[in-house]
Amino acid sequence: SDVARVLGVTSQAVSQYVRGRRASSTDYLEKDEKVSALLKDFAKKVAVRGQPIRQTELLDLAYEISTLLRATGVVRTTDEEKRELALRILRGRLQAEHEAAELFMSEAIKSSDDLVRLLFRQIASDSIRHADIIMAVISVVERGTSHYVLPDSGRLKQLLTLEEQSHGQDLKKIKELIDNQVVKILIDSVDADEAKHDMILQTLIGLGERS
């Protein structure tokens, strides 16, 4: 009776589930360790709470199970399902980036140290940029297009050369000359950005040469 109340079904329906007269074809769910663990964890939470399950909870649980089964190949994923999964992940990340931007900008404002403030502002700025990128990706996924236009290979190589020349002054030496750990973090962040720029340009050059 308690199980029936929580599940929102009749006691007779619960008896039929237990006896295998309903959903008898779902044994494969328990054979998957991750799915089984997910189901047990969900059941424990429901049992402890003792309150009826909300429909949104069941839908989220079904989605998580479906995702796990697709990852193992038990259930095949259609192109439309892949698209919807991608959009769900992207929208979740977009929200997280917006929250991170607000959090670190708030921390930057409260910080009394100029260098620490600069680090927090950098993280907030990165999160805003990440959000812009994700919004652009969401737009592409929603439109279902894979088309892109690159500058010619020669121009990309020229840009890479110019970018590499801008690295002329090696900032690593600064880390040896100045004994300030926050300064070293800032220098590392600049070097990481420069490495990212090189990676982007080199990857674009490779794409251009293959197309």
C-alpha positions as semicolon CSV with decimal commas, in nm:
position;residue;x (nm);y (nm);z (nm)
1;S;0,000;0,000;0,000
2;D;0,285;0,240;0,084
3;V;0,457;0,166;-0,246
4;A;0,133;0,216;-0,435
5;R;0,076;0,551;-0,267
6;V;0,425;0,675;-0,350
7;L;0,407;0,555;-0,709
8;G;0,053;0,680;-0,760
9;V;-0,081;0,343;-0,872
10;T;-0,309;0,078;-0,720
11;S;-0,195;-0,195;-0,483
12;Q;-0,297;-0,451;-0,746
13;A;-0,066;-0,285;-0,999
14;V;0,225;-0,308;-0,754
15;S;0,154;-0,680;-0,703
16;Q;0,160;-0,736;-1,077
17;Y;0,496;-0,556;-1,109
18;V;0,643;-0,766;-0,828
19;R;0,517;-1,090;-0,987
20;G;0,653;-0,991;-1,325
21;R;0,315;-0,972;-1,493
22;R;0,386;-0,611;-1,587
23;A;0,708;-0,473;-1,737
24;S;0,847;-0,826;-1,758
25;S;1,066;-0,721;-2,053
26;T;1,271;-0,472;-1,847
27;D;1,502;-0,727;-1,683
28;Y;1,787;-0,594;-1,898
29;L;1,778;-0,271;-1,697
30;E;1,902;-0,445;-1,383
31;K;2,179;-0,619;-1,580
32;D;2,339;-0,283;-1,655
33;E;2,539;-0,190;-1,343
34;K;2,510;0,187;-1,390
35;V;2,137;0,173;-1,458
36;S;2,081;-0,063;-1,165
37;A;2,277;0,167;-0,932
38;L;2,080;0,468;-1,057
39;L;1,748;0,291;-0,996
40;K;1,848;0,174;-0,648
41;D;1,968;0,522;-0,551
42;F;1,643;0,677;-0,675
43;A;1,435;0,414;-0,492
44;K;1,622;0,478;-0,165
45;K;1,560;0,851;-0,187
46;V;1,191;0,795;-0,255
47;A;1,164;0,544;0,031
48;V;1,330;0,780;0,279
49;R;1,117;1,073;0,170
50;G;0,795;0,871;0,169
51;Q;0,616;1,124;-0,048
52;P;0,452;1,063;-0,389
53;I;0,689;1,086;-0,686
54;R;0,649;1,390;-0,907
55;Q;0,605;1,330;-1,278
56;T;0,907;1,551;-1,353
57;E;1,121;1,324;-1,134
58;L;1,014;1,018;-1,332
59;L;1,080;1,193;-1,662
60;D;1,430;1,296;-1,548
61;L;1,498;0,941;-1,429
62;A;1,377;0,796;-1,759
63;Y;1,598;1,039;-1,949
64;E;1,906;0,945;-1,744
65;I;1,841;0,574;-1,797
66;S;1,786;0,625;-2,168
67;T;2,114;0,816;-2,192
68;L;2,304;0,538;-2,013
69;L;2,153;0,268;-2,234
70;R;2,240;0,459;-2,551
71;A;2,597;0,499;-2,431
72;T;2,629;0,120;-2,400
73;G;2,456;0,055;-2,732
74;V;2,156;-0,120;-2,577
75;V;1,932;0,146;-2,729
76;R;2,018;0,309;-3,061
77;T;2,006;0,686;-3,078
78;T;1,840;0,860;-3,372
79;D;1,981;1,179;-3,519
80;E;1,695;1,377;-3,369
81;E;1,758;1,227;-3,025
82;K;2,128;1,312;-3,054
83;R;2,033;1,668;-3,144
84;E;1,799;1,697;-2,846
85;L;2,063;1,553;-2,613
86;A;2,322;1,798;-2,745
87;L;2,084;2,090;-2,692
88;R;2,001;1,976;-2,340
89;I;2,371;1,955;-2,249
90;L;2,449;2,289;-2,413
91;R;2,164;2,471;-2,239
92;G;2,270;2,331;-1,904
93;R;2,627;2,445;-1,963
94;L;2,506;2,788;-2,079
95;Q;2,324;2,840;-1,751
96;A;2,632;2,726;-1,557
97;E;2,856;2,972;-1,743
98;H;2,618;3,261;-1,673
99;E;2,612;3,168;-1,304
100;A;2,992;3,143;-1,295
101;A;3,029;3,485;-1,459
102;E;2,804;3,645;-1,196
103;L;2,978;3,464;-0,910
104;F;3,333;3,558;-1,006
105;M;3,245;3,915;-1,097
106;S;3,092;3,947;-0,751
107;E;3,410;3,803;-0,596
108;A;3,623;4,045;-0,800
109;I;3,425;4,341;-0,668
110;K;3,468;4,222;-0,308
111;S;3,840;4,147;-0,338
112;S;4,079;4,394;-0,175
113;D;4,381;4,268;-0,372
114;D;4,433;4,412;-0,721
115;L;4,592;4,097;-0,862
116;V;4,335;3,859;-0,716
117;R;4,063;4,091;-0,842
118;L;4,219;4,069;-1,187
119;L;4,219;3,688;-1,173
120;F;3,852;3,675;-1,075
121;R;3,761;3,926;-1,348
122;Q;3,948;3,708;-1,596
123;I;3,749;3,402;-1,495
124;A;3,424;3,600;-1,517
125;S;3,524;3,729;-1,862
126;D;3,609;3,376;-1,976
127;S;3,271;3,251;-1,857
128;I;3,094;3,525;-2,052
129;R;3,294;3,434;-2,362
130;H;3,216;3,066;-2,310
131;A;2,846;3,153;-2,286
132;D;2,869;3,343;-2,617
133;I;3,035;3,042;-2,780
134;I;2,774;2,801;-2,645
135;M;2,491;3,026;-2,762
136;A;2,642;3,024;-3,111
137;V;2,673;2,643;-3,101
138;I;2,311;2,611;-2,986
139;S;2,205;2,822;-3,283
140;V;2,400;2,597;-3,521
141;V;2,256;2,279;-3,369
142;E;1,902;2,417;-3,382
143;R;1,943;2,509;-3,750
144;G;2,100;2,171;-3,823
145;T;2,377;2,314;-4,038
146;S;2,739;2,202;-4,057
147;H;2,855;2,460;-4,313
148;Y;3,143;2,696;-4,237
149;V;3,364;2,933;-4,437
150;L;3,737;2,965;-4,364
151;P;3,997;3,220;-4,480
152;D;4,234;3,072;-4,737
153;S;4,517;2,854;-4,606
154;G;4,784;3,111;-4,690
155;R;4,617;3,380;-4,480
156;L;4,572;3,141;-4,187
157;K;4,942;3,052;-4,195
158;Q;5,026;3,423;-4,204
159;L;4,807;3,482;-3,900
160;L;4,975;3,194;-3,717
161;T;5,318;3,341;-3,790
162;L;5,210;3,682;-3,661
163;E;5,065;3,523;-3,350
164;E;5,388;3,331;-3,283
165;Q;5,593;3,649;-3,330
166;S;5,384;3,822;-3,064
167;H;5,515;3,560;-2,819
168;G;5,867;3,698;-2,866
169;Q;5,910;3,800;-2,505
170;D;5,901;3,479;-2,304
171;L;5,707;3,554;-1,987
172;K;5,832;3,238;-1,815
173;K;6,145;3,432;-1,717
174;I;5,925;3,668;-1,514
175;K;5,828;3,375;-1,291
176;E;6,196;3,330;-1,207
177;L;6,255;3,698;-1,141
178;I;5,950;3,784;-0,933
179;D;5,858;3,596;-0,617
180;N;5,482;3,647;-0,621
181;Q;5,262;3,341;-0,657
182;V;4,959;3,530;-0,788
183;V;5,176;3,695;-1,055
184;K;5,291;3,348;-1,158
185;I;4,929;3,237;-1,193
186;L;4,857;3,538;-1,414
187;I;5,162;3,461;-1,631
188;D;5,050;3,099;-1,664
189;S;4,704;3,217;-1,772
190;V;4,858;3,433;-2,047
191;D;5,072;3,143;-2,167
192;A;4,765;2,916;-2,168
193;D;4,577;3,167;-2,383
194;E;4,867;3,190;-2,628
195;A;4,883;2,810;-2,655
196;K;4,508;2,808;-2,720
197;H;4,546;3,065;-2,997
198;D;4,813;2,854;-3,165
199;M;4,594;2,544;-3,138
200;I;4,297;2,724;-3,296
201;L;4,496;2,855;-3,591
202;Q;4,678;2,525;-3,650
203;T;4,347;2,336;-3,643
204;L;4,190;2,582;-3,888
205;I;4,487;2,543;-4,120
206;G;4,441;2,165;-4,110
207;L;4,069;2,200;-4,188
208;G;4,145;2,432;-4,478
209;E;4,401;2,195;-4,628
210;R;4,158;1,900;-4,610
211;S;3,867;2,085;-4,767
